């Protein structure tokens, strides 16, 4: 099990650590003040992890025990991603299998689909590389999701409008591009 927090910390724990059930629950991670869990995913040793920040940067690394060693339940984790700006934070974490795509959507409704092959696996703990070029007009990232080509995604605007879109219908572009209009 890999957990990621808003501050960019990641932590891997073996599932056997959660074998003893308690009615009060079990501690999965120690959260620091003003932090929160962004995502939790099941991984195996050959899996790769994609971390994406609100400012459009990403870190892609393999979830091996050497890159991300397993820790006890109460540990707070290790640095998964550093941020260039103090206002930035971790937006998403997902398992990124070969042949998948990273779909990114901005706060103003622009989106793009980028093949995972655009990223080279690096170590965790870096500021990462650009996952989407952002401008002040387009805002920060509203979401980032690893998808397969035959998946469908739902985007929900702040006014409650829902748009269902096939991943295949989202323009495929490179990592350092701005995307096209998905929703107005």
CORGI-V188702 format. One record per residue. N is the residue number from 1. SS is DSSP state (hx for helix, st for strand, lp for the rest). BURIAL is # if it has 9 or more other ideal C-beta (glycine too) atoms within 8 Angstrom, else .. D_CENTER is the distance of its C-alpha to the mean C-alpha in whole Angstrom. Layout:
N_SS_BURIAL_D_CENTER + N_SS_BURIAL_D_CENTER
This chain:
1_lp_#_15 + 2_st_#_12 + 3_st_#_11 + 4_st_#_9 + 5_st_#_10 + 6_lp_#_10 + 7_lp_._12 + 8_lp_#_10 + 9_st_#_12 + 10_st_#_11 + 11_st_#_14 + 12_st_#_15 + 13_lp_#_18 + 14_lp_._20 + 15_hx_._21 + 16_hx_._25 + 17_hx_._24 + 18_hx_#_24 + 19_lp_._27 + 20_lp_._29 + 21_lp_._29 + 22_lp_._30 + 23_lp_._31 + 24_lp_._29 + 25_lp_._26 + 26_lp_._24 + 27_lp_._22 + 28_lp_#_19 + 29_lp_#_18 + 30_lp_._20 + 31_lp_._18 + 32_lp_#_20 + 33_lp_._21 + 34_lp_._19 + 35_lp_#_16 + 36_lp_._14 + 37_st_#_12 + 38_st_#_8 + 39_st_#_8 + 40_st_._10 + 41_st_#_10 + 42_lp_._14 + 43_lp_#_14 + 44_lp_._17 + 45_lp_._18 + 46_lp_._18 + 47_lp_#_14 + 48_st_#_11 + 49_st_#_8 + 50_st_#_5 + 51_st_#_4 + 52_st_#_4 + 53_st_#_7 + 54_lp_#_10 + 55_lp_#_12 + 56_lp_#_11 + 57_st_#_10 + 58_st_#_8 + 59_st_#_9 + 60_st_#_9 + 61_st_#_12 + 62_st_#_14 + 63_lp_#_14 + 64_lp_._17 + 65_lp_._20 + 66_lp_._21 + 67_lp_#_17 + 68_lp_#_16 + 69_lp_._19 + 70_st_._19 + 71_lp_._20 + 72_lp_._23 + 73_lp_#_21 + 74_lp_._22 + 75_lp_#_21 + 76_lp_._18 + 77_lp_#_16 + 78_st_#_16 + 79_st_#_14 + 80_lp_#_11 + 81_st_#_11 + 82_lp_._14 + 83_lp_#_14 + 84_lp_._17 + 85_lp_._18 + 86_lp_._18 + 87_lp_._17 + 88_lp_#_14 + 89_lp_#_11 + 90_st_#_7 + 91_st_#_6 + 92_st_#_3 + 93_st_#_2 + 94_st_#_5 + 95_st_#_8 + 96_lp_#_9 + 97_lp_#_13 + 98_lp_._16 + 99_lp_._17 + 100_lp_#_14 + 101_st_#_12 + 102_st_#_9 + 103_st_#_10 + 104_st_#_10 + 105_st_#_12 + 106_st_#_14 + 107_lp_._16 + 108_lp_._19 + 109_lp_#_18 + 110_st_#_18 + 111_st_#_16 + 112_st_#_15 + 113_st_#_14 + 114_st_#_14 + 115_st_._15 + 116_hx_#_13 + 117_hx_._16 + 118_hx_._16 + 119_lp_#_14 + 120_lp_._16 + 121_lp_._15 + 122_lp_#_15 + 123_lp_._15 + 124_lp_#_13 + 125_lp_._14 + 126_st_#_14 + 127_lp_._14 + 128_lp_#_12 + 129_st_._13 + 130_st_#_13 + 131_lp_#_11 + 132_lp_#_13 + 133_lp_._16 + 134_lp_#_17 + 135_lp_._20 + 136_lp_._22 + 137_lp_._23 + 138_lp_#_20 + 139_lp_#_18 + 140_lp_#_14 + 141_st_#_11 + 142_st_._12 + 143_st_#_9 + 144_st_#_6 + 145_st_#_7 + 146_st_#_8 + 147_st_#_12 + 148_lp_._15 + 149_lp_._18 + 150_lp_._20 + 151_lp_._17 + 152_st_._18 + 153_st_#_16 + 154_st_._17 + 155_st_#_17 + 156_st_._18 + 157_lp_#_20 + 158_lp_._21 + 159_lp_._25 + 160_lp_._24 + 161_lp_._24 + 162_st_._22 + 163_st_#_21 + 164_st_._21 + 165_st_#_20 + 166_st_._20 + 167_hx_#_17 + 168_hx_._20 + 169_hx_._21 + 170_lp_#_19 + 171_lp_._20 + 172_st_._19 + 173_lp_._18 + 174_lp_._18 + 175_lp_#_15 + 176_lp_._17 + 177_lp_#_18 + 178_lp_#_18 + 179_lp_#_18 + 180_st_._21 + 181_st_._22 + 182_lp_#_20 + 183_lp_#_21 + 184_lp_._24
